[in-house]
Amino acid sequence: MKMAVSSYSFGDYLSKDKLGIRGCMDWAKEQGFEGLELVQHNLEKYDVDLNEVAEYSKKIDMPIVAYLVYKNFLRDGGTRVDDVVKSAIADVDKAAFVGAPMFRHDVVDGLPPRFPGKSFDDVFNMLADGTRKVTEYAASLGIKTSLENHGHFLNEAAIIERFINTVNHENFGLMLDMGNFLNVDEDPAYAVGKLARYAFHAHGKDYHFKEGGVNDPGEGWHKTRGNNFLRGAILGHGDVNIARAMGALRKNGYDGWITVEFEGIEDNLLGIRISRNNLMKYMW
């Protein structure tokens, strides 16, 4: 495996009055990271120029390993799926521009008001059809596409496995985030073991977990689907069993990129550095 770091992990260090994108890339290189993952909304927030990223990644030999975007195929009640597909395809072109071999797009964040009282099954094929169109286009450019186990809706191992097999395209797989399964109260190591064979890319991420029914711990925490509490953690400091999750990846023959994604409340550079050092213990 090779280790990358997500632009998302740097937080406001990406701003021009701090390190900026070049400074973050230089720092990551010094820490021993071999690649960089780009999160589109994160770059837009700090006004990062893709031309600058593409040029500098070549200059310092730090390849862009993945390009990530947020999409919701059920925007406006699912009446504009084709528009969202076109938007995702345009973003595939951005991935090609920076030389990323992997493109991740979300699919949906939940049922919109148009679907009151209905279930995931009611929109399942619509989401799969849109996803298939995106990956067919990306395949023509030599770019693989993927879904990440995000949020409370299109998450948990059984649903993700069904979705990938419904899309049924060799160019489409999973960006497997070992921490995000906790958002649906699912054991990360179990879910990684079930889904590792579909993984095109992996995220090393950790969370602190508190059971619901206690006092709300406040700022920095969010709720799981089952009303428990999560807070982003330095990898190895939280409650995700990283050793078991990494063992499941290795057992299933995964040998691709693994990206450190830090979203804790500690200083970003500190969190990234310690996360990398801890993840190294489980890489081989």
Salt bridges, closest charged atoms under 4 A:
ASP12 OD1 - LYS18 NZ 3.21
GLU37 OE1 - HIS201 NE2 2.95
GLU37 OE2 - HIS203 NE2 2.81
GLU52 OE2 - ARG22 NE 3.04
ASP76 OD2 - ARG80 NH1 2.71
ASP82 OD1 - LYS133 NZ 3.64
ASP83 OD2 - ARG80 NE 3.16
ASP91 OD2 - LYS71 NZ 2.86
ASP91 OD1 - LYS94 NZ 3.33
ASP106 OD2 - ARG104 NH2 3.56
ASP106 OD1 - HIS150 ND1 2.95
ASP121 OD1 - ARG162 NH1 2.74
ASP129 OD1 - ARG132 NH1 2.92
GLU148 OE1 - ARG104 NH1 2.71
GLU148 OE2 - HIS150 NE2 3.48
GLU148 OE2 - HIS203 ND1 3.28
GLU156 OE1 - ARG225 NH2 2.40
GLU161 OE1 - LYS194 NZ 3.29
GLU161 OE2 - ARG197 NH2 3.31
ASP177 OD2 - HIS203 ND1 3.19
ASP177 OD2 - LYS205 NZ 3.19
ASP187 OD2 - ARG244 NH2 3.58
GLU261 OE1 - HIS203 ND1 2.81
GLU261 OE1 - LYS205 NZ 3.69
GLU263 OE1 - LYS205 NZ 3.87
